[in-house]
């Protein structure tokens, strides 16, 4: 299958270069690579002029098209007409050599797939499970990993997710794709991570990325996935593996991030559940409150006290804003 790769980048020229070197080592190479650059300097352009990569097209966007979802939509409109699949990667990722080979192969075995996500490796988290039953562990499909402290606390208050990883619970606050094990299997989901995703090109004839998610675009991938899951099947191929290094450059300040966690989280919840029942509403708010309290406690036990405090402040402000100014949900 012919496939295109879109990489949206902002002020991350060095991480981007590392990603491109890992793409160069792929056993299956993209038919085209579109770099959509929202940077306010020319360092990304310069680094691409100094390093030659096959099939690359570089585009510098103006301010009106800057921001993750806008840049993705911009890139989709430039994709070659012969491409059958459009892939997206964050710019701070390193791929294993068979990433694209395994990812694209999924569409052959799962002909109904509208989207296939890759798998971020965390080698030290998972172990094979042998019929254990330990509340400090999370179990899935014959594997186990340590249960994070926030989920242990949620268990005590009856706020554990009521859906499997990759599916949005009735009160949101679910388990991410990281709670699927590195089994090499393909799992059906209703959410794929935007920074390690791929979609049938035909998807974009009816859907695009929502511009509600401005700038950094936290949870924009969940929004798009949930809308897409109403039209067909989505999968994660855990053999399409990569490493995500979460480079801090290009990220919003923690106050803005905290507001996004609450407001964008609420928005995505309502994309799936427009009119949740009273129990779900209570649980959503209770979980948001509990997780904000956990972040407040981080102020005392982290070296980055200012960041923890400003994120907490952003969460509180975002929460109160929901009372007077709820986002208008585009379903």
C-alpha positions as CSV (number, residue, x, y, z in Angstrom):
1,X,0.0,0.0,0.0
2,X,1.2,3.5,-0.8
3,X,1.4,5.6,2.3
4,X,2.3,9.2,3.3
5,X,3.8,10.4,6.5
6,X,2.9,13.8,8.0
7,X,5.1,15.2,10.8
8,X,3.9,18.4,12.4
9,X,6.6,20.2,14.2
10,X,7.1,23.3,16.3
11,X,10.6,24.5,17.6
12,X,12.0,21.0,17.8
13,X,14.6,20.8,15.0
14,X,17.0,18.5,16.9
15,X,14.4,15.9,18.0
16,X,13.0,16.0,14.5
17,X,16.4,15.2,13.0
18,X,16.7,12.1,15.3
19,X,13.3,10.9,14.2
20,X,14.2,11.3,10.5
21,X,17.4,9.3,11.0
22,X,15.2,6.5,12.5
23,X,12.9,6.7,9.5
24,X,15.9,6.3,7.2
25,X,16.5,2.9,8.8
26,X,13.0,1.6,8.1
27,X,12.5,-1.7,6.3
28,X,9.4,-0.1,4.7
29,X,9.9,3.6,3.7
30,X,7.1,6.1,3.3
31,X,6.2,7.1,-0.3
32,X,6.3,10.7,0.8
33,X,7.1,12.6,4.0
34,X,5.5,16.0,4.6
35,X,7.2,18.2,7.3
36,X,4.6,20.8,8.4
37,X,6.6,23.4,10.4
38,X,4.9,25.9,12.7
39,X,8.2,27.2,14.2
40,X,8.8,30.9,14.6
41,X,12.4,30.5,13.5
42,X,14.1,28.9,10.5
43,X,16.2,26.2,12.4
44,X,14.1,23.3,11.1
45,X,14.3,24.5,7.5
46,X,18.1,24.9,7.9
47,X,18.6,21.4,9.4
48,X,16.7,19.8,6.5
49,X,18.8,21.7,4.0
50,X,21.9,20.4,5.6
51,X,20.7,16.8,5.8
52,X,19.2,15.0,2.8
53,X,16.3,12.5,3.3
54,X,14.4,10.7,0.6
55,X,10.8,11.7,-0.4
56,X,10.7,14.8,1.9
57,X,8.6,17.8,1.2
58,X,8.9,20.8,3.6
59,X,6.2,23.3,4.3
60,X,6.4,26.3,6.6
61,X,3.0,27.5,7.7
62,X,1.8,31.0,8.5
63,X,0.4,32.0,11.9
64,X,-3.2,31.3,10.8
65,X,-2.3,27.6,10.2
66,X,-0.1,27.2,13.3
67,X,-1.1,24.6,15.9
68,X,-1.2,20.9,15.9
69,X,-4.7,20.3,14.5
70,X,-4.4,23.1,12.0
71,X,-1.1,21.8,10.8
72,X,-2.4,18.2,10.5
73,X,-5.4,19.4,8.4
74,X,-2.9,21.5,6.3
75,X,-0.8,18.4,5.7
76,X,-3.7,16.2,4.8
77,X,-4.7,18.6,2.0
78,X,-1.2,18.2,0.5
79,X,-1.0,14.4,0.5
80,X,-0.4,12.7,-2.9
81,X,-3.6,11.5,-4.5
82,X,-2.2,8.0,-4.9
83,X,-1.6,7.4,-1.2
84,X,-4.0,4.9,0.5
85,X,-2.9,5.5,4.1
86,X,-1.8,8.7,5.9
87,X,0.5,8.2,9.0
88,X,1.3,10.8,11.6
89,X,4.2,10.9,14.0
90,X,5.1,13.3,16.8
91,X,8.5,15.0,16.2
92,X,10.1,13.6,19.4
93,X,9.9,9.9,18.5
94,X,12.4,7.3,17.6
95,X,11.1,4.3,15.6
96,X,12.2,0.7,15.7
97,X,13.3,-0.4,12.1
98,X,10.1,-2.5,11.4
99,X,7.6,0.1,12.6
100,X,6.0,1.0,9.2
101,X,6.2,-2.6,7.9
102,X,4.2,-3.9,10.9
103,X,1.8,-0.9,10.9
104,X,0.9,-0.9,7.2
105,X,0.6,-4.8,7.2
106,X,-2.3,-4.4,9.7
107,X,-4.5,-3.0,7.0
108,X,-4.1,-6.2,4.9
109,X,-5.1,-8.4,7.8
110,X,-7.8,-6.1,9.0
111,X,-9.4,-4.8,5.8
112,X,-12.2,-3.1,7.8
113,X,-9.7,-0.9,9.7
114,X,-10.1,2.8,9.4
115,X,-7.2,3.5,11.7
116,X,-4.2,1.7,13.1
117,X,-2.1,3.0,16.0
118,X,1.5,2.2,16.9
119,X,2.8,1.2,20.3
120,X,5.0,3.2,22.6
121,X,7.5,0.9,24.3
122,X,8.1,1.0,28.0
123,X,10.3,-2.1,28.3
124,X,10.6,-2.1,32.1
125,X,6.8,-1.9,32.9
126,X,5.4,-5.3,31.8
127,X,6.0,-8.9,32.9
128,X,4.3,-12.1,32.0
129,X,1.6,-12.9,34.5
130,X,0.9,-16.3,36.0
131,X,-2.6,-16.2,37.6
132,X,-1.6,-13.6,40.2
133,X,-4.1,-11.4,42.1
134,X,-2.3,-8.4,43.6
135,X,-4.1,-5.1,43.9
136,X,-0.8,-3.3,43.4
137,X,-0.6,-4.7,39.9
138,X,-2.7,-4.2,36.7
139,X,-3.4,-7.4,34.7
140,X,-4.3,-7.6,31.0
141,X,-4.2,-10.5,28.5
142,X,-1.6,-12.6,30.5
143,X,0.6,-9.7,31.4
144,X,1.0,-7.5,34.4
145,X,2.5,-4.1,35.3
146,X,2.7,-2.0,38.4
147,X,-0.5,-0.2,39.1
148,X,0.2,3.6,39.2
149,X,-0.5,5.3,42.5
150,X,-3.3,7.4,41.0
151,X,-5.2,4.3,40.1
152,X,-4.6,2.7,43.5
153,X,-6.2,5.8,45.0
154,X,-9.1,5.7,42.6
155,X,-9.7,2.1,43.6
156,X,-10.2,3.1,47.2
157,X,-12.9,5.6,46.1
158,X,-14.7,3.3,43.6
159,X,-13.4,5.4,40.7
160,X,-11.6,2.8,38.6
161,X,-12.4,2.9,34.8
162,X,-15.4,0.8,33.8
163,X,-13.9,0.1,30.3
164,X,-10.8,-1.7,28.9
165,X,-7.7,0.3,27.9
166,X,-8.2,2.2,24.7
167,X,-11.9,2.7,25.4
168,X,-13.5,5.8,27.1
169,X,-15.3,5.0,30.4
170,X,-18.8,6.3,31.0
171,X,-17.2,9.0,33.2
172,X,-14.0,9.4,31.1
173,X,-10.6,9.3,32.9
174,X,-9.8,6.0,31.3
175,X,-6.7,3.9,30.9
176,X,-4.5,4.9,28.0
177,X,-3.0,2.7,25.3
178,X,0.0,2.3,27.6
179,X,-2.1,-0.1,29.6
180,X,-2.1,-2.6,26.6
181,X,0.9,-5.0,26.9
182,X,3.7,-5.4,24.4
183,X,2.3,-8.8,23.4
184,X,2.8,-8.3,19.6
185,X,-1.0,-8.7,19.2
186,X,-3.5,-6.4,17.5
187,X,-6.1,-5.0,19.8
188,X,-9.4,-3.3,18.8
189,X,-9.8,0.1,20.5
190,X,-11.8,3.3,20.0
191,X,-8.9,5.6,20.6
192,X,-5.5,5.8,19.0
193,X,-2.7,8.2,20.0
194,X,-2.4,10.9,17.4
195,X,1.4,11.1,17.6
196,X,1.7,7.5,16.5
197,X,-1.3,7.0,14.3
198,X,-2.3,6.1,10.8
199,X,-5.6,6.4,8.9
200,X,-7.1,5.3,5.7
201,X,-7.0,8.3,3.4
202,X,-10.7,8.0,2.7
203,X,-11.4,8.9,6.3
204,X,-10.5,12.5,5.6
205,X,-13.3,12.8,3.0
206,X,-15.7,13.1,5.8
207,X,-13.7,14.0,8.9
208,X,-10.9,16.5,9.8
209,X,-9.1,17.4,13.0
210,X,-11.1,19.7,15.2
211,X,-9.8,23.3,15.5
212,X,-11.3,23.5,19.0
213,X,-8.0,22.1,20.1
214,X,-5.8,25.1,19.7
215,X,-2.0,25.2,19.9
216,X,-0.6,22.2,21.7
217,X,-3.9,20.4,21.2
218,X,-4.1,18.1,24.2
219,X,-6.6,15.2,23.7
220,X,-7.2,16.2,20.0
221,X,-6.4,12.6,19.1
222,X,-9.1,11.2,21.4
223,X,-11.6,13.6,19.9
224,X,-10.8,12.5,16.4
225,X,-10.7,8.8,17.3
226,X,-14.0,8.8,19.1
227,X,-15.7,10.5,16.2
228,X,-14.1,8.0,13.8
229,X,-15.0,5.0,15.9
230,X,-18.7,5.7,15.1
231,X,-17.9,5.0,11.4
232,X,-15.7,1.8,11.7
233,X,-13.0,-0.2,13.4
234,X,-9.8,1.2,15.0
235,X,-6.9,-1.0,16.1
236,X,-3.5,-0.8,17.9
237,X,-0.7,-3.1,16.6
238,X,1.6,-3.7,19.5
239,X,4.3,-5.0,17.2
240,X,4.6,-1.5,15.5
241,X,6.9,-0.2,18.2
242,X,8.7,3.0,18.9
243,X,10.1,5.2,21.7
244,X,8.6,8.5,22.7
245,X,11.0,10.9,24.5
246,X,8.6,13.7,25.4
247,X,10.8,16.6,24.5
248,X,9.9,19.7,26.6
249,X,10.6,22.2,23.9
250,X,7.4,23.5,22.1
251,X,5.1,22.5,25.1
252,X,2.7,25.1,26.7
253,X,3.4,26.4,30.2
254,X,1.9,24.3,33.0
255,X,-0.9,26.7,33.8
256,X,-2.3,26.4,30.3
257,X,-1.6,22.7,30.3
258,X,-3.6,22.3,33.6
259,X,-6.6,24.1,32.0
260,X,-6.4,21.9,29.0
261,X,-6.4,18.7,31.2
262,X,-9.8,19.7,32.6
263,X,-11.5,21.5,29.8
264,X,-10.3,19.4,26.9
265,X,-10.9,16.3,29.0
266,X,-14.5,17.4,29.6
267,X,-14.9,18.1,25.9
268,X,-13.8,14.6,24.8
269,X,-16.0,13.0,27.4
270,X,-19.0,14.8,25.9
271,X,-18.0,13.8,22.3
272,X,-18.7,10.2,23.3
273,X,-21.4,10.7,26.0
274,X,-23.4,13.9,25.1
275,X,-25.8,13.4,28.0
276,X,-24.2,11.3,30.7
277,X,-26.4,10.2,33.6
278,X,-26.1,11.7,37.1
279,X,-23.8,8.9,38.4
280,X,-21.4,9.4,35.5
281,X,-21.4,13.2,36.1
282,X,-20.6,12.7,39.8
283,X,-17.8,10.3,39.0
284,X,-16.3,12.6,36.4
285,X,-16.1,15.5,38.8
286,X,-15.0,13.3,41.7
287,X,-12.2,11.8,39.6
288,X,-11.1,15.3,38.4
289,X,-11.1,16.5,42.0
290,X,-9.1,13.5,43.2
291,X,-6.5,13.8,40.5
292,X,-6.2,17.6,41.1
293,X,-5.5,16.8,44.8
294,X,-2.9,14.3,43.8
295,X,-1.2,17.0,41.7
296,X,-1.4,19.4,44.6
297,X,0.5,16.8,46.8
298,X,3.2,16.7,44.1
299,X,4.1,20.3,45.1
300,X,5.6,18.9,48.3
301,X,7.3,15.9,46.9
302,X,8.8,17.1,43.6
303,X,11.7,19.3,42.7
304,X,9.6,21.1,40.1
305,X,7.3,22.8,42.7
306,X,6.5,25.8,40.6
307,X,5.4,23.7,37.7
308,X,3.2,21.5,39.9
309,X,1.6,24.6,41.5
310,X,0.9,26.4,38.3
311,X,-0.6,23.2,36.7
312,X,-2.9,22.8,39.7
313,X,-3.9,26.4,39.5
314,X,-4.7,25.8,35.8
315,X,-6.8,22.7,36.6
316,X,-8.8,24.6,39.3
317,X,-9.5,27.6,37.0
318,X,-10.4,25.2,34.1
319,X,-12.8,23.4,36.4
320,X,-14.6,26.5,37.6
321,X,-14.8,27.8,34.0
322,X,-16.9,24.8,33.1
323,X,-19.7,26.1,35.4
324,X,-20.0,29.4,33.4
325,X,-18.4,28.7,30.0
326,X,-18.7,25.1,28.9
327,X,-17.1,24.2,25.5
328,X,-19.5,23.7,22.6
329,X,-19.1,20.1,21.5
330,X,-18.7,19.2,17.9
331,X,-19.9,15.6,17.4
